[in-house]
Amino acid sequence: MTAKPGPPDRFDRRLLAPMMVGAVLNPVNSSIIAVALVPIATALGAPASETAWLVSSLYLATSIGQPLVGRLVDMFGPRRLSIAGAILTGLAGVIGVFAPNIAVLVIARVILGFGTCAGYPAAMYLIRSEATRTGMRSPAGVLTALSVTTQTIAVVGPTLGGLLIQVGGWRATFAVNIPLALASLVLTLFFLPRHTALEAARPARGRLDLLGIALFAATLVSLLLFLMDIQLAQLWLLGLAAVFGAGFALWELRTDDPFIDVRVFAGNVPLLVTYARAVLAATVSYCYLYGFTQWLEGGRGLSPALAGLVLLPTFGVGIVVAAVFGRRPEIRWKLIAGALGQVVMAVLLLFVGPEAALWALLLIAVVVGVPQGIVNLAIQNTLYHQADPTKMGATSGLLRTFMYLGAMLASAATGAFFHTTANTAGLHDLAWFMLAAAVIFLVITLVDRSLRRVDRLATGLED
């Protein structure tokens, strides 16, 4: 049922459709839920502190699943993992459609998190495999298409969610995964190869580090449970996370075939700062995505569809900014501009109220589009020049995990400040939290001298 190999001298463009559809499954489910939280809370009688788990559960599953599935793709190829991911995604959609309460919805989101993990690592694996098969560099246009596709889904996610809710209620935001999963499955079966060029070039499969995976998962689960209910009585969870984390690090240093090679941290302080910057930037970004969206519905009284449309300029401006400035090699000024943009956004949120004019809300959305467009791009480019080239895969996977950690922090903060309802007082408290994170992001960027060397590397002034 698979197609024959593509032309020997160029990228097989039949792979583009399954790559793109698989890669969008995670971002569409990350953003579409933003406008569904308030309708779900109303329908099921759940406070904001419980609906926050619908966000955190997906990011927890994805944080664990992304490096795990990436490892499995390396071991067994992209086809098998893409098939499994599509099946899990469709199953999660069915469970969400019939879920009677928040607990079952959380289970659906966990399954969704693991199911949607396969798309991105499978796509990156296929691009590398095509480079091996053709003996040429894969076209830059393929990487650009993959990036723009996932960014576009982030653009339309909240808007699509609002329209689906308008037509079919909040359950439609889960039901949409059924046709998406079916499309991914069919495209995978018809176009993804059973065997790839990388399989012949790679070493023996090795083994799966089950203990490392278990310790990694235990660390993240303990940390998230603490973040979801921060109080002195829960400090034991933070201690448990530290114990599991220490055990994970020690085991990964001792094993010959680690789940995550923690050695990438050794002696690379600039890389650690980049990871910290990723956590801070993602925290602010997702606080806006989830917190501001909930307030638009609960505090400002907008419909889910209109709330999604208010967010649309953020992601539209983000795409334009990324397209215009992404071609410039300099990195430091992009990080500074992005951090300043997040500071300005947080300050603006301190002054909005339940009677805020629609044009003012749209202006905030436009302002947020600037950091949305350049921060993640700059962080990824920074990591590219700081990482050990022989460990680029592990280093990049860890970057995504740290970004998911920021998303989980944002979800926890949103649940804490909107404990019972998404009101204006809670939004202002959340804005102060965002402002603190943005200021720290700005400060560590301004004092980070290693970024000057990164700029020299990016512009070709230093080898």
Phi, psi and chi 1 to 4 in degrees:
 res  aa     phi    psi   chi1   chi2   chi3   chi4
   1 MET       -   -0.9 -163.6  179.9  -70.7      -
   2 THR   -98.2  154.2   55.0      -      -      -
   3 ALA   -76.7  159.4      -      -      -      -
   4 LYS   -71.3  159.7  -64.9  179.7 -179.9  179.3
   5 PRO   -55.3  151.3  -23.5   33.1      -      -
   6 GLY   -76.6 -176.1      -      -      -      -
   7 PRO   -55.1  142.1  -22.3   33.2      -      -
   8 PRO   -70.7  -13.1   25.9  -34.3      -      -
   9 ASP  -113.7    4.6   58.7  -17.3      -      -
  10 ARG  -153.7  164.3   62.7 -179.1 -174.4  -88.9
  11 PHE   -60.5  135.0 -172.3   90.9      -      -
  12 ASP   -76.7  101.9 -174.3   -4.8      -      -
  13 ARG   -73.0   -8.7  -64.9 -168.5  174.8  -87.2
  14 ARG   -67.5  -17.7  -67.6  170.8  -61.1 -179.5
  15 LEU   -77.6  -16.8  -60.2  176.3      -      -
  16 LEU   -61.0  -45.7  -72.2  174.8      -      -
  17 ALA   -61.4  -52.3      -      -      -      -
  18 PRO   -63.6  -33.7   19.0  -31.0      -      -
  19 MET   -63.2  -48.1  -75.9  169.3   52.1      -
  20 MET   -67.9  -45.7  -59.2  -53.0  171.9      -
  21 VAL   -63.6  -42.7  173.7      -      -      -
  22 GLY   -64.0  -39.6      -      -      -      -
  23 ALA   -71.2  -25.1      -      -      -      -
  24 VAL   -84.1  -11.7  -57.0      -      -      -
  25 LEU   -60.0  -39.0  -66.8  176.3      -      -
  26 ASN   -73.5  -51.6 -171.9  -95.3      -      -
  27 PRO   -62.6  -33.8   16.9  -29.5      -      -
  28 VAL   -66.3  -36.6   73.9      -      -      -
  29 ASN   -79.3  -21.2  -78.5  -73.5      -      -
  30 SER   -70.9  -39.4  -62.1      -      -      -
  31 SER   -97.5  -28.9   58.8      -      -      -
  32 ILE   -67.0  -27.2 -157.3  171.7      -      -
  33 ILE   -71.0  -19.4 -165.6   69.0      -      -
  34 ALA   -57.0  -42.3      -      -      -      -
  35 VAL   -86.9   -4.9  -67.2      -      -      -
  36 ALA   -95.3  -13.0      -      -      -      -
  37 LEU   -61.7  -46.5  -66.0  175.2      -      -
  38 VAL   -66.6  -47.5  170.5      -      -      -
  39 PRO   -59.2  -37.6  -25.4   34.7      -      -
  40 ILE   -64.9  -44.3  -70.6  172.0      -      -
  41 ALA   -60.5  -41.1      -      -      -      -
  42 THR   -67.7  -44.3  -58.3      -      -      -
  43 ALA   -69.1  -37.5      -      -      -      -
  44 LEU  -103.0    0.6  -60.4 -179.0      -      -
  45 GLY    65.1   39.2      -      -      -      -
  46 ALA  -109.1  139.6      -      -      -      -
  47 PRO   -73.3  166.6   27.3  -34.2      -      -
  48 ALA   -61.5  -30.2      -      -      -      -
  49 SER   -64.3  -26.3   56.2      -      -      -
  50 GLU   -87.4  -41.5  -70.1 -174.7    9.2      -
  51 THR   -65.6  -22.6   57.7      -      -      -
  52 ALA   -59.3  -26.2      -      -      -      -
  53 TRP   -66.5  -23.7  -83.8  100.8      -      -
  54 LEU   -66.0  -27.9  -64.3  174.2      -      -
  55 VAL   -84.3  -51.5  178.0      -      -      -
  56 SER   -63.5  -37.3  -64.2      -      -      -
  57 SER   -63.2  -40.7   57.6      -      -      -
  58 LEU   -65.8  -42.7 -177.0  134.6      -      -
  59 TYR   -71.7  -31.8  -78.9  105.6      -      -
  60 LEU   -64.5  -47.8  177.3   62.0      -      -
  61 ALA   -61.9  -39.9      -      -      -      -
  62 THR   -70.8  -36.7  -52.7      -      -      -
  63 SER   -59.9  -40.9  -55.5      -      -      -
  64 ILE   -78.7  -42.6  -61.0  167.6      -      -
  65 GLY   -73.0  -32.4      -      -      -      -
  66 GLN   -60.9  -53.4 -165.3   70.8 -117.1      -
  67 PRO   -67.5  -32.0   20.6  -30.1      -      -
  68 LEU   -66.6  -50.0  170.4   59.2      -      -
  69 VAL   -67.1  -36.0  173.5      -      -      -
  70 GLY   -58.8  -40.9      -      -      -      -
  71 ARG   -65.5  -41.2  175.6   62.6 -173.9  -89.5
  72 LEU   -66.8  -35.5  -68.9  173.9      -      -
  73 VAL   -61.6  -42.4  167.2      -      -      -
  74 ASP   -62.3  -34.4  -75.3  -25.4      -      -
  75 MET   -81.8  -40.2  -67.0  174.7   65.6      -
  76 PHE  -119.5   -0.4  -59.9  104.7      -      -
  77 GLY    89.1  161.7      -      -      -      -
  78 PRO   -75.7  -26.9   26.8  -34.1      -      -
  79 ARG   -63.2  -51.7  179.5 -177.6  165.5   89.5
  80 ARG   -61.8  -42.5  -65.7  179.4 -175.9  178.3
  81 LEU   -71.5  -34.1  -86.8  -61.5      -      -
  82 SER   -66.0  -39.5  -65.3      -      -      -
  83 ILE   -63.1  -47.9  -69.1  171.9      -      -
  84 ALA   -61.9  -41.2      -      -      -      -
  85 GLY   -63.3  -42.0      -      -      -      -
  86 ALA   -64.0  -40.5      -      -      -      -
  87 ILE   -64.0  -45.6  -68.0  171.6      -      -
  88 LEU   -64.0  -39.5  -73.7  176.1      -      -
  89 THR   -63.0  -45.2  -59.7      -      -      -
  90 GLY   -63.0  -41.2      -      -      -      -
  91 LEU   -61.0  -43.2  175.3   62.5      -      -
  92 ALA   -61.9  -38.2      -      -      -      -
  93 GLY   -61.6  -43.3      -      -      -      -
  94 VAL   -64.0  -44.9  172.6      -      -      -
  95 ILE   -61.4  -42.3  -66.8  173.1      -      -
  96 GLY   -63.3  -36.5      -      -      -      -
  97 VAL   -63.5  -37.2  168.0      -      -      -
  98 PHE  -105.8    6.3  -64.3  101.9      -      -
  99 ALA   -62.1  129.8      -      -      -      -
 100 PRO   -88.8  -13.9   31.6  -33.9      -      -
 101 ASN  -155.4  176.6   51.7   47.3      -      -
 102 ILE   -62.4  -39.6  -73.8  -71.1      -      -
 103 ALA   -58.4  -43.7      -      -      -      -
 104 VAL   -69.8  -35.9  176.9      -      -      -
 105 LEU   -62.9  -38.7  -79.1 -179.6      -      -
 106 VAL   -63.1  -41.0  169.6      -      -      -
 107 ILE   -60.6  -42.2  -68.0  172.5      -      -
 108 ALA   -61.8  -39.8      -      -      -      -
 109 ARG   -69.6  -34.1  -68.4  -77.3  -72.2  177.4
 110 VAL   -64.5  -47.4  169.8      -      -      -
 111 ILE   -59.9  -40.0  -63.0  172.7      -      -
 112 LEU   -61.9  -41.2 -154.9   52.8      -      -
 113 GLY   -60.3  -45.8      -      -      -      -
 114 PHE   -70.9  -38.7  -77.3  109.6      -      -
 115 GLY   -65.3  -36.2      -      -      -      -
 116 THR   -86.9    3.4   58.2      -      -      -
 117 CYS   -73.2  -22.3  -81.0      -      -      -
 118 ALA   -75.4  -30.7      -      -      -      -
 119 GLY   -57.9  -52.4      -      -      -      -
 120 TYR   -69.0  -50.2 -173.5   77.8      -      -
 121 PRO   -63.6  -32.4   17.2  -29.3      -      -
 122 ALA   -65.1  -41.2      -      -      -      -
 123 ALA   -64.6  -44.8      -      -      -      -
 124 MET   -65.2  -38.2  -64.9  -59.4  -67.1      -
 125 TYR   -61.5  -44.1 -178.7  100.8      -      -
 126 LEU   -64.6  -38.0  -75.4  166.5      -      -
 127 ILE   -63.7  -45.0  -67.2  171.4      -      -
 128 ARG   -63.9  -39.5  -68.4 -161.3  -54.2  -93.3
 129 SER   -64.2  -40.7  177.9      -      -      -
 130 GLU   -65.2  -35.2  -77.5  -62.8  -82.4      -
 131 ALA   -63.2  -39.2      -      -      -      -
 132 THR   -67.8  -43.0  -59.8      -      -      -
 133 ARG   -65.4  -42.4 -177.0 -177.0   66.2   81.7
 134 THR   -86.5  -16.9   60.7      -      -      -
 135 GLY    72.7   14.3      -      -      -      -
 136 MET  -127.9  162.3  -58.7  170.4   60.2      -
 137 ARG   -66.4  135.9  -69.4 -174.5   60.3 -172.3
 138 SER   -66.2  144.4  -66.3      -      -      -
 139 PRO   -60.1  137.7   21.3  -31.9      -      -
 140 ALA   -60.6  -27.5      -      -      -      -
 141 GLY   -61.3  -30.3      -      -      -      -
 142 VAL   -68.9  -45.3  177.0      -      -      -
 143 LEU   -63.1  -40.4  -70.8  171.5      -      -
 144 THR   -64.1  -43.9  -58.4      -      -      -
 145 ALA   -60.3  -40.8      -      -      -      -
 146 LEU   -63.8  -44.4 -177.7   63.4      -      -
 147 SER   -65.5  -46.3  176.1      -      -      -
 148 VAL   -66.0  -36.3  170.4      -      -      -
 149 THR   -61.3  -49.0  -60.4      -      -      -
 150 THR   -66.4  -35.9   53.8      -      -      -
 151 GLN   -68.0  -37.5 -178.7   73.0   14.3      -
 152 THR   -64.8  -37.9  -59.2      -      -      -
 153 ILE   -64.0  -37.3  -74.5  -60.8      -      -
 154 ALA   -62.9  -31.8      -      -      -      -
 155 VAL   -64.6  -50.7  172.8      -      -      -
 156 VAL   -89.9   -9.2  -57.9      -      -      -
 157 GLY   -52.8  -60.0      -      -      -      -
 158 PRO   -62.0  -38.7  -23.4   34.4      -      -
 159 THR   -65.9  -45.5  -54.0      -      -      -
 160 LEU   -59.6  -42.8  173.5   62.1      -      -
 161 GLY   -59.7  -44.3      -      -      -      -
 162 GLY   -61.8  -42.0      -      -      -      -
 163 LEU   -67.5  -39.9  -66.1  175.3      -      -
 164 LEU   -63.5  -41.8  -72.8  171.9      -      -
 165 ILE   -63.8  -39.0  -68.3  169.5      -      -
 166 GLN   -62.3  -36.5 -159.2   79.2    4.0      -
 167 VAL   -87.9  -46.3  173.1      -      -      -
 168 GLY  -126.4   10.1      -      -      -      -
 169 GLY    81.8  174.1      -      -      -      -
 170 TRP   -64.1  -24.5   61.9  -96.0      -      -
 171 ARG   -65.4  -22.0  -67.7 -174.6 -172.2  -85.1
 172 ALA   -64.3  -25.0      -      -      -      -
 173 THR   -71.1  -19.9   60.8      -      -      -
 174 PHE   -90.8  -38.8  -75.4   85.8      -      -
 175 ALA   -61.6  -29.2      -      -      -      -
 176 VAL   -61.7  -21.7   71.9      -      -      -
 177 ASN   -70.0  -20.7  -74.0  -69.0      -      -
 178 ILE   -67.9  -54.4  -60.6  172.4      -      -
 179 PRO   -66.1  -33.8   20.9  -32.6      -      -
 180 LEU   -63.4  -44.0  -74.3  175.4      -      -
 181 ALA   -65.1  -39.6      -      -      -      -
 182 LEU   -63.8  -42.5 -177.6   60.5      -      -
 183 ALA   -62.4  -43.3      -      -      -      -
 184 SER   -62.5  -41.9  177.9      -      -      -
 185 LEU   -63.9  -47.3 -179.4   60.8      -      -
 186 VAL   -63.9  -46.0  170.3      -      -      -
 187 LEU   -63.4  -37.9  -70.4  169.4      -      -
 188 THR   -64.1  -47.3  -64.5      -      -      -
 189 LEU   -62.7  -35.7  -70.2  172.7      -      -
 190 PHE   -86.0  -32.2  -85.8   96.8      -      -
 191 PHE  -119.6  -21.3  -64.5  115.4      -      -
 192 LEU   -81.5  133.6  -71.0 -161.7      -      -
 193 PRO   -71.7  148.5   26.6  -34.3      -      -
 194 ARG   -69.7  -32.9  -66.1 -178.3 -177.4  -84.6
 195 HIS  -132.2  141.9  -56.6  -72.8      -      -
 196 THR  -117.5  166.5   65.2      -      -      -
 197 ALA   -65.1  -29.2      -      -      -      -
 198 LEU   -67.9  -28.5  -84.7 -175.6      -      -
 199 GLU   -62.1  -37.5  -67.7 -176.6   58.9      -
 200 ALA   -71.5  -28.0      -      -      -      -
 201 ALA   -89.6  -18.9      -      -      -      -
 202 ARG   -82.6  160.2   72.7 -173.8  177.9 -163.1
 203 PRO   -74.1 -178.4   24.8  -33.3      -      -
 204 ALA   -56.2  153.5      -      -      -      -
 205 ARG   -59.1  -33.1  -78.3  178.8  178.0  172.2
 206 GLY    76.1 -165.5      -      -      -      -
 207 ARG  -119.4  164.1   63.5 -179.5 -178.7   83.7
 208 LEU   -91.0  127.5 -159.4   57.5      -      -
 209 ASP   -80.1   80.9 -179.6   15.0      -      -
 210 LEU   -64.0  -40.5  -63.6  177.8      -      -
 211 LEU   -66.6  -40.8 -179.5   57.5      -      -
 212 GLY   -61.0  -42.7      -      -      -      -
 213 ILE   -62.3  -44.1  -66.0  168.7      -      -
 214 ALA   -63.4  -43.0      -      -      -      -
 215 LEU   -68.0  -38.4  -70.8  170.2      -      -
 216 PHE   -62.8  -46.5 -177.7   73.4      -      -
 217 ALA   -64.3  -42.4      -      -      -      -
 218 ALA   -62.4  -37.9      -      -      -      -
 219 THR   -61.9  -49.3  -57.9      -      -      -
 220 LEU   -67.7  -39.8  -71.1 -179.3      -      -
 221 VAL   -64.2  -45.3  169.8      -      -      -
 222 SER   -62.2  -42.3  -59.3      -      -      -
 223 LEU   -64.0  -43.3  179.5   59.6      -      -
 224 LEU   -66.3  -42.0  178.4   62.4      -      -
 225 LEU   -59.1  -37.1  -70.4  174.1      -      -
 226 PHE   -67.9  -44.7  171.7   74.2      -      -
 227 LEU   -65.0  -29.9  -67.3  174.1      -      -
 228 MET   -76.1  -14.3  -66.5  -60.6  -67.0      -
 229 ASP  -150.7   70.1 -172.4   20.2      -      -
 230 ILE   -73.8  111.8  -60.8  175.8      -      -
 231 GLN  -162.6  163.1   52.7 -179.8  -50.2      -
 232 LEU   -58.2  -36.1  -70.3  176.5      -      -
 233 ALA   -66.1  -16.2      -      -      -      -
 234 GLN  -103.1    8.0  -58.3  -65.1  -35.8      -
 235 LEU   -61.2  -24.8  -82.8  176.0      -      -
 236 TRP   -62.1  -29.1   65.4  -86.7      -      -
 237 LEU   -67.4  -37.6  -75.4  169.8      -      -
 238 LEU   -66.0  -40.6 -170.2   59.9      -      -
 239 GLY   -63.3  -37.9      -      -      -      -
 240 LEU   -66.0  -39.8 -167.0   62.1      -      -
 241 ALA   -61.8  -40.1      -      -      -      -
 242 ALA   -64.9  -40.1      -      -      -      -
 243 VAL   -65.5  -48.4  170.6      -      -      -
 244 PHE   -62.4  -40.3  -78.3  131.8      -      -
 245 GLY   -63.2  -42.8      -      -      -      -
 246 ALA   -64.3  -41.9      -      -      -      -
 247 GLY   -63.0  -39.5      -      -      -      -
 248 PHE   -62.1  -46.6  168.7   74.0      -      -
 249 ALA   -62.8  -44.3      -      -      -      -
 250 LEU   -63.8  -42.5  -70.6  173.7      -      -
 251 TRP   -66.5  -42.9  172.2 -106.0      -      -
 252 GLU   -65.8  -29.8  -63.2  -60.7  -87.9      -
 253 LEU   -72.3  -26.7  -72.6  170.5      -      -
 254 ARG   -91.8  -29.9  -66.8  179.5   58.4 -173.9
 255 THR   -79.1  150.2 -172.5      -      -      -
 256 ASP   -78.8  -26.0  -66.0  -29.3      -      -
 257 ASP  -130.5   73.5 -162.5    8.8      -      -
 258 PRO   -72.4  153.3   28.1  -34.9      -      -
 259 PHE   -63.9  -48.7  168.1   50.1      -      -
 260 ILE  -130.4  124.5  -65.7  176.4      -      -
 261 ASP   -79.5   95.9 -169.8   -5.5      -      -
 262 VAL   -69.8   -6.1  -62.4      -      -      -
 263 ARG   -65.9  -16.0  -64.6  175.8 -177.4   87.0
 264 VAL   -63.0  -18.9  -61.4      -      -      -
 265 PHE   -80.6  -25.3  -65.7  115.7      -      -
 266 ALA   -60.3  122.1      -      -      -      -
 267 GLY    66.7   16.2      -      -      -      -
 268 ASN  -123.4   71.7 -161.9  -21.0      -      -
 269 VAL   -61.2  -42.4  174.4      -      -      -
 270 PRO   -56.2  -35.2  -28.2   37.1      -      -
 271 LEU   -67.0  -39.4 -178.8   60.5      -      -
 272 LEU   -61.9  -39.6  -66.8  176.3      -      -
 273 VAL   -64.5  -38.4  174.8      -      -      -
 274 THR   -62.8  -40.9  -64.7      -      -      -
 275 TYR   -63.2  -42.0  -76.3  139.9      -      -
 276 ALA   -62.1  -40.7      -      -      -      -
 277 ARG   -63.2  -38.3 -165.5  177.8  -73.1  119.0
 278 ALA   -63.7  -40.9      -      -      -      -
 279 VAL   -62.8  -47.3  172.7      -      -      -
 280 LEU   -63.8  -46.6  -67.2  165.1      -      -
 281 ALA   -63.8  -42.9      -      -      -      -
 282 ALA   -66.8  -35.8      -      -      -      -
 283 THR   -59.4  -49.0  -61.6      -      -      -
 284 VAL   -64.4  -45.7  177.1      -      -      -
 285 SER   -61.1  -44.3  177.9      -      -      -
 286 TYR   -79.6  -25.3  -78.6   98.3      -      -
 287 CYS   -60.9  -41.6  -83.4      -      -      -
 288 TYR   -65.5  -47.6  166.5   78.4      -      -
 289 LEU   -60.1  -46.8  177.0   61.8      -      -
 290 TYR   -91.0  -44.6  -65.4  114.4      -      -
 291 GLY   -68.5  -51.3      -      -      -      -
 292 PHE   -63.4  -38.8 -174.9   56.6      -      -
 293 THR   -64.0  -44.6  -56.5      -      -      -
 294 GLN   -62.6  -39.5  -72.0 -173.1   71.0      -
 295 TRP   -66.2  -37.3  176.3   82.9      -      -
 296 LEU   -56.3  -35.8  -73.0  174.2      -      -
 297 GLU   -86.2  -50.0  -61.2  175.9   52.5      -
 298 GLY   -81.7  -35.6      -      -      -      -
 299 GLY   -97.1  -35.7      -      -      -      -
 300 ARG   -96.6  -18.8 -179.6   59.3  174.6   75.4
 301 GLY    82.8   21.4      -      -      -      -
 302 LEU   -80.8  155.2  -58.2 -177.0      -      -
 303 SER   -73.2  159.3   67.8      -      -      -
 304 PRO   -56.0  -39.1  -27.0   35.2      -      -
 305 ALA   -64.3  -44.3      -      -      -      -
 306 LEU   -69.7  -36.5 -171.9   52.6      -      -
 307 ALA   -61.1  -41.0      -      -      -      -
 308 GLY   -63.1  -38.6      -      -      -      -
 309 LEU   -68.5  -34.1  -70.8  173.5      -      -
 310 VAL   -63.0  -35.4  168.3      -      -      -
 311 LEU   -76.7  -18.0  -97.5   64.6      -      -
 312 LEU   -56.8  -41.3 -164.3   56.7      -      -
 313 PRO   -59.7  -31.3  -24.3   34.1      -      -
 314 THR   -56.7  -52.1  -66.7      -      -      -
 315 PHE   -79.5  -29.7  -57.2  105.5      -      -
 316 GLY   -64.9  -46.7      -      -      -      -
 317 VAL   -63.2  -37.3  170.9      -      -      -
 318 GLY   -59.8  -42.2      -      -      -      -
 319 ILE   -65.7  -43.4  -73.2  179.9      -      -
 320 VAL   -62.8  -46.1  172.9      -      -      -
 321 VAL   -61.3  -44.6  168.7      -      -      -
 322 ALA   -62.4  -40.7      -      -      -      -
 323 ALA   -68.5  -37.7      -      -      -      -
 324 VAL   -77.9  -47.1  172.5      -      -      -
 325 PHE   -97.3  -11.9  -64.2  103.6      -      -
 326 GLY   -65.0  -22.6      -      -      -      -
 327 ARG   -76.3  -19.8  -59.5  172.3 -175.2  175.6
 328 ARG   -77.6  133.4  -63.3 -174.3   61.8   86.8
 329 PRO   -75.0  -24.6   27.1  -34.6      -      -
 330 GLU   -62.0  143.9  -60.3   87.1   -7.4      -
 331 ILE  -117.6  -41.3  -66.7  171.7      -      -
 332 ARG   -58.4  -45.4 -175.8  171.8 -178.2  -91.6
 333 TRP   -67.3  -28.6   71.4  -96.2      -      -
 334 LYS   -66.8  -41.7  -65.7  175.7 -173.2  172.4
 335 LEU   -65.2  -41.6  -69.9  170.3      -      -
 336 ILE   -64.9  -46.3  -66.6  173.5      -      -
 337 ALA   -62.4  -40.3      -      -      -      -
 338 GLY   -65.0  -42.5      -      -      -      -
 339 ALA   -64.0  -42.7      -      -      -      -
 340 LEU   -62.1  -39.4  -74.6  171.0      -      -
 341 GLY   -61.3  -40.1      -      -      -      -
 342 GLN   -68.2  -36.4  -69.9 -167.2  -23.3      -
 343 VAL   -62.4  -48.0  168.5      -      -      -
 344 VAL   -60.9  -42.9  171.7      -      -      -
 345 MET   -60.2  -45.0  176.2  -97.9  -69.7      -
 346 ALA   -63.6  -39.7      -      -      -      -
 347 VAL   -64.0  -43.2  170.8      -      -      -
 348 LEU   -60.7  -38.1  -70.1  175.6      -      -
 349 LEU   -66.0  -23.6  -70.4  179.6      -      -
 350 LEU   -67.0  -18.5  -69.7  172.0      -      -
 351 PHE  -108.4   -0.3  -66.2   96.1      -      -
 352 VAL   -82.3  151.3  -59.6      -      -      -
 353 GLY  -141.1  179.4      -      -      -      -
 354 PRO   -63.5  -17.1   20.5  -31.7      -      -
 355 GLU  -104.3   14.1  -55.2  -60.9  -33.2      -
 356 ALA   -57.9  136.1      -      -      -      -
 357 ALA   -67.2  149.0      -      -      -      -
 358 LEU   -61.5  -36.4 -165.0   57.2      -      -
 359 TRP   -64.7  -33.8   66.4  -96.1      -      -
 360 ALA   -67.7  -38.6      -      -      -      -
 361 LEU   -66.8  -38.4  -58.5  177.7      -      -
 362 LEU   -67.5  -34.8  -69.4  170.4      -      -
 363 LEU   -63.5  -42.8  176.2   61.9      -      -
 364 ILE   -59.8  -42.8  -67.6  173.3      -      -
 365 ALA   -61.2  -37.7      -      -      -      -
 366 VAL   -66.5  -44.3  169.1      -      -      -
 367 VAL   -59.1  -43.1  169.5      -      -      -
 368 VAL   -65.2  -25.6 -179.6      -      -      -
 369 GLY   -61.2  -27.8      -      -      -      -
 370 VAL   -65.0  -57.2  175.8      -      -      -
 371 PRO   -64.6  -30.9   20.3  -32.2      -      -
 372 GLN   -59.2  -34.8  180.0   73.2   21.6      -
 373 GLY   -84.0  -28.0      -      -      -      -
 374 ILE  -115.4  -20.3   61.1  175.4      -      -
 375 VAL   -66.9  -55.2  167.5      -      -      -
 376 ASN   -62.6  -38.5  -73.8  -17.3      -      -
 377 LEU   -59.8  -45.3  179.0   65.1      -      -
 378 ALA   -67.9  -39.3      -      -      -      -
 379 ILE   -64.2  -43.7  -71.8  174.8      -      -
 380 GLN   -64.0  -39.7  -70.1  170.7    0.3      -
 381 ASN   -67.9  -36.4  -71.4  -11.1      -      -
 382 THR   -60.1  -48.2  -56.7      -      -      -
 383 LEU   -60.6  -38.1  177.3  132.9      -      -
 384 TYR   -57.4  -39.5  176.5   83.0      -      -
 385 HIS   -86.5  -16.1  -67.1  -71.3      -      -
 386 GLN   -95.0  -24.1  -69.4  174.9  -28.7      -
 387 ALA   -80.3  153.9      -      -      -      -
 388 ASP   -67.2  120.4 -179.4  -15.9      -      -
 389 PRO   -56.5  -28.8  -24.0   33.8      -      -
 390 THR   -76.5  -10.5   64.0      -      -      -
 391 LYS  -124.0   28.3  -61.0  175.5 -179.5  177.5
 392 MET   -61.4  -39.4 -176.9   61.8   72.3      -
 393 GLY   -61.8  -49.5      -      -      -      -
 394 ALA   -64.2  -40.7      -      -      -      -
 395 THR   -65.5  -42.9  -51.2      -      -      -
 396 SER   -66.9  -39.2  -59.2      -      -      -
 397 GLY   -61.1  -40.8      -      -      -      -
 398 LEU   -66.6  -33.0  -74.7  173.4      -      -
 399 LEU   -60.4  -43.2  175.4   65.4      -      -
 400 ARG   -65.0  -36.4  -66.2  177.8   69.9   85.9
 401 THR   -64.1  -42.4  -63.7      -      -      -
 402 PHE   -66.1  -35.1  -82.6  104.4      -      -
 403 MET   -65.6  -38.8  -67.5  175.4   70.1      -
 404 TYR   -66.4  -33.1  -63.8  138.6      -      -
 405 LEU   -62.0  -41.0  177.2   58.5      -      -
 406 GLY   -61.3  -39.9      -      -      -      -
 407 ALA   -63.6  -38.7      -      -      -      -
 408 MET   -68.3  -38.8  -71.9 -171.9  -77.7      -
 409 LEU   -61.3  -41.1  -74.2  168.2      -      -
 410 ALA   -63.8  -42.9      -      -      -      -
 411 SER   -63.6  -41.9  176.4      -      -      -
 412 ALA   -63.5  -42.5      -      -      -      -
 413 ALA   -65.0  -41.4      -      -      -      -
 414 THR   -62.1  -43.7  -58.4      -      -      -
 415 GLY   -63.8  -35.0      -      -      -      -
 416 ALA   -72.0  -44.3      -      -      -      -
 417 PHE   -81.0  -27.0  -66.2  122.4      -      -
 418 PHE  -106.3   60.2  -67.1  158.6      -      -
 419 HIS   -62.0  -43.4 -173.3   67.5      -      -
 420 THR  -113.7  -34.4   56.0      -      -      -
 421 THR  -153.1  155.0 -176.1      -      -      -
 422 ALA   -84.7   77.9      -      -      -      -
 423 ASN   -98.6  175.0   54.9   30.2      -      -
 424 THR   -68.3  -37.6  -59.5      -      -      -
 425 ALA   -60.5  -41.6      -      -      -      -
 426 GLY   -65.8  -37.1      -      -      -      -
 427 LEU   -64.0  -41.2  176.8   66.8      -      -
 428 HIS   -65.6  -40.0  -69.5  167.2      -      -
 429 ASP   -62.4  -41.4  -70.7  -20.9      -      -
 430 LEU   -64.7  -36.6 -174.4   64.2      -      -
 431 ALA   -63.9  -39.4      -      -      -      -
 432 TRP   -62.5  -40.8  -77.8  112.7      -      -
 433 PHE   -61.9  -44.9  174.6   77.6      -      -
 434 MET   -63.8  -40.1  -64.4  162.7   70.3      -
 435 LEU   -62.7  -41.8 -179.3   59.7      -      -
 436 ALA   -61.7  -45.3      -      -      -      -
 437 ALA   -65.5  -40.5      -      -      -      -
 438 ALA   -66.3  -39.1      -      -      -      -
 439 VAL   -65.4  -42.2  168.1      -      -      -
 440 ILE   -62.3  -42.7  -64.1  172.5      -      -
 441 PHE   -57.2  -45.3  172.4   23.8      -      -
 442 LEU   -65.2  -44.4  176.8   60.9      -      -
 443 VAL   -64.4  -48.1  169.7      -      -      -
 444 ILE   -68.1  -22.2   64.8  173.6      -      -
 445 THR   -76.2  -42.8  -59.6      -      -      -
 446 LEU   -64.5  -35.5  -71.0  172.5      -      -
 447 VAL   -92.3   -3.2  -58.4      -      -      -
 448 ASP   -82.0   96.8 -173.5   -0.8      -      -
 449 ARG   -69.2  -23.2  -64.8 -176.4  177.3 -179.5
 450 SER   -64.1  -20.5   69.1      -      -      -
 451 LEU   -67.1  -26.8  -70.0  175.1      -      -
 452 ARG   -65.8  -39.5  -60.4 -174.4 -174.3  -81.9
 453 ARG   -68.2  -37.1 -179.7  172.4 -176.7  -90.0
 454 VAL   -60.2  -41.2  169.8      -      -      -
 455 ASP   -63.8  -39.2  -89.7  -12.9      -      -
 456 ARG   -65.3  -39.1  -68.2 -164.9  -62.2  -88.9
 457 LEU   -65.4  -41.6  -70.1  169.5      -      -
 458 ALA   -66.9  -33.8      -      -      -      -
 459 THR   -93.5    3.0   54.3      -      -      -
 460 GLY    79.6   15.5      -      -      -      -
 461 LEU   -85.8   -9.3  -62.1  177.3      -      -
 462 GLU  -143.7  138.5 -179.8  176.7  -31.5      -
 463 ASP   -84.4      -  -65.5  -31.0      -      -
